[in-house]
Amino acid sequence: MPLNSMTGFARVEGATRDADFVWELRSVNGKALEVRLRLPQGMENIEADVRRIVASRLSRGNLQVSLNLRRVVDEALPFVIHREMLDAVLRLSGELVRDGHATLPSADGLLALRGVIDVAERVANPEDDAARQRDVLAGLVEAVERLVASRADEGRQLASVLNGRLDEIERLVDLAERDPSRDVETIRARLARQVAELTGAAGGLDPIRLHAEAALIATRADIREELDRLTAHIHAARDLLAQEGPVGRRLDFLAQEFNRESNTVCSKSNAASLTAIGLQLKVVVDQLREQVQNIE
């Protein structure tokens, strides 16, 4: 079923010439496509490319896109030990050890202190920078494809749920169609009983006038058009579920129409049995609307 959810997650790890990177993409439902980026310092210039890549495959959803980049230190690069800082740290640690406030520090612990040792920075190379950006963006393309696949898996589950809701709506429409309370003769008999109870003169009723009043009440309470529109909406929804591409907005509109017709069925109901059907219909339509919100 070619239906995509707006909920999904993807993670891709990769490596480039002097760094390891991780892309993480999370998406939830949204009215439009909204992308929130978290890029490390020095990679801000790929933002436009990131947005272009995402927009080429996704049309709706709130996305959080984050890139973690870990530079690989070249052991061949020179480093500088700041002796004055190291001597000051050693003196202080010696005093703390002597006073019983600390234990002897390790060599790696001392060298890990900020300001004790510095690694010379690699001279920027435009070719290396361009290659790094290409590798990182290639990782993003893969992450987006995994996110699309994740949303498609969720969409297949949603399609099954939505078809189940449509089946239930169709069943309730059929029940309303066959409900005895909609019959004119049933309405006439009920009206006759009500008038008889009020007047105490059941035998003095005018059959012609009574039939006319019953027909008028039946016309006002008729839900023929509502049932026809509900049936048409069911067919339209099934057609949308079978289409390629984003259909979430159109399904959302149909869900609103389902809700409108179910409300009218309840308001026009002239019998407890029909009211019960209308209320069940409203419950199922609400469930349908809730699930539709997650469709791209």
N, C-alpha and C positions, 0 to 999 in steps of 0.2 A: 504494500500500500504506500503510494508516494506522498506520505504525510510527514512533516517534520515538526518536532517539538521545538520550543525555544529554550529548553533546559538541557544542559550538557556540560561536560568537562573534558579537557584534554591536557596532556603533559608530554613534552618532548625534550629529551636531553641530547646535547650535541657538543661538538668540539670544533674549534677553529685553530688557527696557527699558534696563537699565544693565549688562548682562553677556553674555558669550558662554559657552556651556557645551558639554561633551562627555561623553556617557555611553559607557562601555565595559563590556560584559558578556561574561564567559567562563564556560563550564560544562564540567564533566567528570563522570564517573560517580560515584554515591554511593548509599548505602542509603536515604537519605531526602533531603528538601529542606533544604539548609544554605546560608544566604546570608551572605556576608562583605561588609561595606560599607566603602567609603572615601568619606566625605563631607567637603567643605571646611568650614573654620570658618565658623560662622554658618548652616549648612544642616542642623544636627543634628536640628532639629525635624521634618524630613520623613522620618525613618527609618521610622516606623510605616507611613506611606503607601507607601514604597518596598517594604517587605516584603509589604504587602497586594497591591500591583500584581503583584509577582513570583509570589506564591503563587496568584493568581487564574488564572495561565496555565501554571504548571509544578508538577509534583508530586514530582519526584525530581531529584537532582543536586547537586553542590557548585558553587555559583555565587560568582564574584567580581564585585561590582558597584562600579564607581568613577565618581565625578562630579568632573570638573575644571571649575572656575568661574573665569572671568577677568573681573574688573570693568573696565568701560569708563570711563576717566577723562573727566570732563566738563571741557572746556577753559575753561568759564565759571567754574568754581570758583576762588576765590582761593587763592593760594599765598604762603608766607612763606619768605624767604631768611634763614638765620641768618648774619649778617655776621661774627660773631666766629669761628664755625667755618670759614667760607670764608677769612677772613684768616689763620687759623692754618694751613690747608691750603696757601694760597699761599706763606706764609713757608717752610714745610717743603719744598715742591716747588722754591722758588727756591734753597734751600741744596743740594738734591740735584742740580739742574741745574748749579749753579755748580761743584760738586765732580765733575761728570762721571758721576754715578750714575743720571741719568734725563734724559729729554727734556722739553721744555716740554709741560705738560698742555693738553688741549683744553677748551673751555668746557663742552661737553656732558659730558665726563668728570668735570669738577669738580662740576657740578650733579647728577650721578648718584650721588655719594657719599652714603652714609647720614648723615643729620643736617645736611646742607647746605641742603636744600630740603624743605619739607613742603607737601602739598596739603591744604587744609581738607576735612574729611570732610562728606559730604552728611548732612543731618539725616534721620534715619530717618523713613520714611513708611509707615504700616501698609498702605495700599492698594498702594504699590509693592512692598512685601515679599510681599503676597498674590499679586499678579500674577506676580512672579518665580517663586514656588513653583508656581503653576499651569503656567507655561510649561515649567519644568524637569521637572515630573512628566509633562506631556504628551510631552516628549522621551523620558522613561523608558518610557512606554507604547509608543511607536514602537520603541524599542530592544528591548523584550521581544518584540514581534511579530516583529522581524527575527531575534531569537535562536530563537524558536519555528520560524520558517521554516528557519533554518540547521540546527536539530536534526532537522526533518522531512526535509531533503535527505539528511542523514547516515543517517536511519532508512531511507530508501528503498534506500540502498546496503547497509545491514545486512540488510534483508529479503531481498535477492537472495542475499547470502552465506549466510544461515541456511537458506533454501530449498535451496540447493545442498548444505549439510551434511545436511539431512533426506533429500534424494534419495540421498545416499551411504549414510546409515544404512539406508534402505529397501533399497538394493541389497545391502548386507551381510547384512541379515536374511534376504533371499530366498536368498542363497548358503548361509547356515547352514541354512535350511529344507530345501534340496535336497542338503545334504552327505551323501554315501553312508555316512559313518561312523555316522550316526544309525539306520541300518536294523538291526533285531534280528538278521537272518540274517548280516549283516556282522559284528556283534559276536560271534555264535555261532561263526563260522568263525575269527575271530581268537583267541577263547578256546580253541578246540580246538587250534589250532597252538601256543599257549603251553603248554597242559597237556601236549601231546605232547612238546614240547621238554624239559619238566621231568621227565616220567616215562619217556620213551623207549618208550611203549606206545600209540601212536596208535590201534591197532586195538581196544584194550580199553576204550575210553571208553563210558560209558553215555549214549546219545543223549538219553534223556529228562532225565536229571540235567543234562547239558550244556546242553540247551535252557533248562531252568529257571534255571540260573545265569546264562546269557546274558540272559535276560529280566530277572532281578534287577539285573544290571549296567546294562542299558539303561534300566531305570526310574530308577535312581539318577543316571544321567548324562543323563536326558531334560531338554531345554531347551524343551519345548513351551510351558510357562507363560511363560518369559522371552521367547520370541519373540513370543508373543501380546501380552504387556505392551509390548514395544518397538513393535509395530505400533500399539497403542492410543495410545502416547505420541506417535508420529509424527502421527497424525490430530489429537490434541489440540493439538500444537504448531502445525500448519497452521491450525487454527481460531483459535488465539490471534493468529497473525500477520495474520489477516484482520479482527480486531476493532478497534473504535474505542476510544481511551483507553489509559491506561498498562497494559501487560501484562508489564512486565519482571520483577516479582516472581514471577508465576505461571510464566513461562518459565524463570526460574532454578530454581524447584522441579522443573519437568519435566526440566531438564538434570541435576539431581541424580539423578532416577529413571532417566534414561538411563544414567548412570554406574553406578548400582547393578546394573542388569540386565546391562550389558556385563561387569562384574566377575564376575557369577555365571556367565555363558556361558563365560568363561575357566576358572573354577574347576571347572565340570562337564565340561569338554571331555575326550573320551576318544580324541581323534585329533589328529595334528599339523595336519591341514587345518582342523579346527574351531578349534583354538587360534589359527592364523594369522588366521582370520576374526575371532575375538574380539579379538585384539590390534589389528587394523585398526579394529575398531568402537570400541575405547577411544580410539584416536588421534582419530578423527572426533568422538567425543563431547566430548573435551577441547577441540577447536577450537570446537565448538558452545557449550560452557560459557563459553569466553573471550569470544566475541562477545556472548553474552546479557548479560554484565555491563554492557554499554554501553547497554542498552535502558531507556527510561524505564518 
